[in-house]
Amino acid sequence: MRQIINHFTDNDAYTFSCQYYVLQKYPRAEVEYTFFDRNHTQYPKGFAALLQEQVDMMPNVVITDEEIAFMQQRMYYLPQWYFTFLKGYRFDPAEVMIAEDEEGKLSITIRGKWYSAIMWEMPLLSIISELMHELLGDIKSYQPDLEYERAKEKTREILQNGLVLSDMGTRRRLSFNHHDRVTKAMKEVSDQGGYEDETGFHHWTGLFVGTSNVYLAMKHDLKPIGTMSHQIIEFEENVSGIFECNFNVMRKFSDVYDGDNGTYLYDCFGDKVFFNNLSKRMAMMFTGLRVDSGVEEEQTEKIIEKYKSLGIDPATKQVIYSNGLNIRRAIEIHKYVNGRVQDSYGMGTFLTCDVTNCKPMNIVIKLTKCRITERREWHDCVKLSCDKGKTLGNPEKCAYLLKQIG
């Protein structure tokens, strides 16, 4: 079958910022990732073999000078030596173990040095999604012109309603081509600056700020969006304990990036643990927070209350909402926030797999085991989240930590 991933930076920006963090703080760490299908999909017979075929092609995907030049310009917080490292990086298929049982359940484990294994999450998820849509006939029945117009219409609605939005749809997209087409449509509408009707020209009140996909950001001259992922906090829980892991990640991330800290993803162990950890210094140093679980209105009030308690004006801080949003829900949140924080929105599946007669997948790859060096013992990594449906990892450890949190 044709190769699905053809560009090294067809990956999310946070993969690179997290990889550099790992190289700086835990260069000897080893990890294990596990694939989870929240829809319990029954995969067709032979799917594992087709997936393995794609994995075996990945060593041929290497970074280009053009990609490096773009990252140096737009991801300025990454140092020169890191790009030398990327030029020598090769995907290692031996790190990926794939199996499929008689009932069609797909099992995937990734194990290796953290700085290396970290690169597999996005390529594997986007391969699985595109491969499945190919086998289901969704790509064959795809109507490019229709979907391009639908993407433009969505963008108009987003920008007319004052939403500041970025694309975060790499992992569960219909296909690379559709993702590319959606990004192009959004950029085209955004560049128009507004719309005209019988009363005159009206400037957009919203903003399309960019995409998490580094390659598509380069292709369409957009900002690559992304700071960090849950795995950094999952790992740190085994180093610092649940009640200190958020503070220590914030401190270490700040050390690595020297103040270019971006947005903190705070819900790995629920909001209670995080807000107890959030000091004024760290609240000032990070540009804002990302809401990826829980009820957005409730989380907004907790964020505002916490900033106020630290003597910080919430209106000076960014809050990114990214929990499975569509446009209607984003508009509801935007109206609720009402300028009290600088709200922006990350949309994924609704942009890159909301296609006529197509059911999106609900798949993730999460860190499930780690050890600080090759000489240390392995520990379970879990994610509790503010949504029970997003809790992942060893059930006994999850129950133990939840009891500790109270």
N, C-alpha and C positions, 0 to 999 in steps of 0.2 A: 504494500500500500504506500501511497505518497507519504513523504515525511511531513508531519504536522508542525513541529517546532523547527523553524529555520533561522531564527535570529537569537543571539545570545541574550540581548536585552529585552526579548519578548518575555518579560518578567516584571514583577512589581518592584517599585523603588525601595520599599522597606526591606526586601530581600538583601539588597546591597548595603543599606545602612546597618542592618542587623549583622550581616556577615563581617563588616569592618569592626563593629563592636565586639564580636566574638573573637576576631583575630587579636584585638587589643587586650581584652579582659580574660578570655578563657581559651587560649590557643591550643591547649592540650585536651580540651573537653571532648568527650564522645557522647553521642546521643542516639536515640531511636525514635523515629516518627511512625505513626500508625494512620492508616486511611480509614475514615468513617463515612458511611453513606446513610444520611439521616432518613432517606426515603426507603431504605432497605430494598434497593433495586435488585431485580433478578436479571443478571447480565446474560447475554446470549452465549451459548456454548462456543468456546474458542476465543472469547474476548481476551482472556489473560495472555494468550499467545500473540494476539495482535498488539496488545499493549507492550509486551516484552520486545516485540519487533521495533516499536517506536523508541523504547528505552535504549536499545542497542544502537540506534542511530545517533543518540545525543552526543557522544564524544566528538562528532564532526561539527557540532555547533560551537563556534569559538567567537570571541569578541573581535570586532573590527576596529580599525583606526578611527573610522567615522563615529562609531558608538563611543569610543573613549573620548574623542574630542567633545562630543555632545555632553557626556557626563561631567567632564572637567568644567565645562561652562555652566551647566544648569544644576549640577549636584556638587557645588563648590566646596561643600563641607567635607568631602572625601579627599584625602591627600594624594599626592602624585605616586607614592610607592604602592598604594593600593591598586592602581591601574596596571602597574607592572605585575602584581600578583594575578590580576584578572587575565592578563595576556597569557599567563602560564596555566590558568585553571582549565581542567578538562572534566567533564561529567564522567563519573565512574559507574557504569551499569552494575558492577558487583555490589554496590551499596543498596540496590533495590531488589527486594524479594517479592515476587508476585505469585499468587495462587488463586484458583477458582474451584469451588466444590461442585458437587453434582446438582445442587439446588440453584446454582448460578450466583452464589455469594462470592464477592471479590474481596480478597485479602491482600493488602500491600504493607510491607514494612520497609523502612529505610534506616539503615544503621551505618555509622561511620564517624569520622572526625566531624565535629559540629560545623567548623568553618567550610567543610566540603559538602556534607549532607544537606545543609540548609538550602542549597540551590535547587533542590528537586521539587519543592512544594508546588510552586506555580506551574512549571512545565508539566508535571504529572497530572494535576487537576485539569488543566486546559486540554491535555491530550485525551484524558478519559472522557471529558464532556464532548469534545468534538468527535471522537471516535464513536461514542454511543449515538450521537445525533446522525452520524453518517450511516450507521447500521440500521437505525430506525427509519431512514428515508427522509429525515427532516431537512437535510442539506440539499437533497435532490429536488424537493418540492419548494425550496427557498426561492422567494421572488425578490431579487435585489433592488429593483426600482421601487417597489412597494415599500419595502422595509427602510430604504433610504429616506423616502418621504415621511414615513412614520417617525423616524428618528429626528428629522427636522421639525416636525410638528411638536414632538415632545420637548425639544429644545426651546421652541418659541414659548410654550406654556411655562417652562421652567424660568426663562428669562423675563417674561412678562409679569410673573408673580414674585419677582425680587429674590429668587433663590440664588445663593452662591454655591455652585455645584462642581464636583469633580467626578470623573468616571473611575470606578473601582471594580470593573467587571471581568478581569482576566480569568479568574479561576473557574467560572461556571458559564462561559460564553458558548454560544452556538458554534462558532468557528472563528478562526483568526480573521478570515475575510469579512465576516459580519462585524466583528469588533472594529476592524479598520474602517469599515464603511460608516459605522455609527460615529466613530471619533471624527471622521471627515465631515459628516453632516453637522455635528455639533459645532465644530470649528467654523464651518461655512456660515451657519446662522448667527453665531456669536459675532463674527467679523462684520456682519451687516450693521451692527450697532443699534438696531432698533427696527421698528416697523412703521408703515405708513397706512393711514386710513383717510376717511373723508375730512377729518379734522386736522390732518397734518402728520408730521413725522414725530414718532415717540421713541425716545431712547430706551434701551433695555434697562430695567431697574435691577435685574439680576446679573450674574456673571458666571461664565463657564471658565473655571480656573485651570483645568488641566486633566491629566489622566495618571493613574497609578502605573500604567504600563510604560516603561522607559523607551522601548522601541517606537511605540506609537506616538509618544511625546516628541521624540526626535523627528519622526516622519512628518508630523503635522505642526511642528514648531509650537509645542505646548510645554507647560511646566510639568515635570514629573513629580507626582504627589505621593508622599509616604514617609513615615518616620520610624515606626517600630511595630513589633507584633507581640502577641501574648506569650510566645515561647520564651522570651527573655525573662519575663516575670516567673513563668513556670519553673525555669531552671533555677532562678535565684531563690525560690522558696526552699530548695534543697540545700542552699548555702547559708541563707540568713534566717530561715524560718518564716512562717506565714505573716507574722505581725511586723516584720521589718523588711520584707523583700521589696515592697514598692519603694520605700525610701532609698534603699541601697541601689536599686536599679536607676532611680532618678539621679542619685549622686554619681554613679558610675557612668551613666549615659552623658551626664553633663561634663564629666572629666574627659571622656572620649571626644566629644564634639565641641568642647570649649565654648559652650553657650549657644551654639546652633542646635538647640535641643528639639525644636519643633513641638509636636503635639503628643501628649502622654495618653496612652491607651490604658485606662485605669481599672477595668472591670474584671480582671483575671480571677480575683478572689472576692468579688463583690465590692460594693461601694463602701460598706462599713469599714472594712480593713484598710482600704485606700485612704479615705478621708481622715482616719486616725493617724495616718502616716504623712499626710501632706503638710509640710512645714511652709512657712512664709517664704523662705529663701527659694525653695523648689517651685512654689506657686508663681513666684516672680520670674524664675529662670525659664520655665517652659511657657511657650506662647499660649497654650491652652490644653483642653482635654477632649478626648474622643468618646462619645457615647455609643457603645456597640451592643448593649443589651439593656434590659429593664424597660420600664415605661418612661418615655422621653420627658413627659411633663414632670414626673416625679424626680427624675435625675436632674433636670434643669433647676428645680427649686433647691435640691441638695447642693448643687454646684454653686449657685448664687449665694446661698447661706454660708457655705464654707469660705468662699472668697471674701465675703463681707466680714466674717469672723476674724480673718487675717488682716483686715484693714486694706483690702484690695478692691478697687472698683470693678465689679464683674463686667461692665461694659467695655473694659480695656482688654478682656481675654477672649480668645477664640474657643468655640465649642463646635466640634464636628459630629454630626449625627449620621450613623452609618448602619443601622440595624435593619437590614432587609427592606429598605424604603422604596416606595413608589412616589410619584409626583403628588398625588392627593395627600398622602400622609406627610410628606415634607412641607407642603403648604400649611397644613394644620399646625405643625410644630413651629414653623416660621411665625405664624400669627400669634401663637401662644407666647413665644419668646419675646416678641414685640420690642426688639432692640435692647433688651436687658443684658444680653451677651452678644458677641459677634458670631452669629450662627452661620454655619455652612454645612453642606450635605455631600455625602459620598454615596453614590448609587452604583450597584453592580449588576445583578441579574436582570433587574427591570430595564436596564439599558441594553445589555449585550446578549440576552436570551429571551426577551419578550417578543417572540416571533409568532406569527399566525400559525395555529394548529401545532404548536410545539410546547412540550412540558419541560421546564428547566430542571436540571439536576440539583440535588442538595448535598454536596459532597465537601469534605474538608480533610486536611492532613494536619495532625496535631502532634506536638512533642509528648511522648509518653514515658520515656526513660532517659536518664542521663547519669554521667559520672564526670567529675571535675578533671581527672586525668585517667590514662589507661591503666593506672595502678590502683585506682580506688574502686569501691563497690558501686554497683548500679542502684539507682533510686527511681521510684515512680514519680512521674510528672503528671499533674492534673490541672484542669481548668474548671472553676466553679461557676463563674459568670453571675449575672443578675437574672438570667433566664434559666430555668431548670432544664429546658430542652438543649441548652448549649453546654451543660456540664459534661465533661469528658474525662476519662481516665479510670484508674483503679477504683472500683466502687467502695472498697473498704477504706482507702485513704481519703476519698471524698467525704465519706460519712464521718471519719475521724476529724478532718479539718473543719467541717461544718459544725461539729459539736464544740470544737475549740472556739470558733467564732461566736457561737451562741445565737 
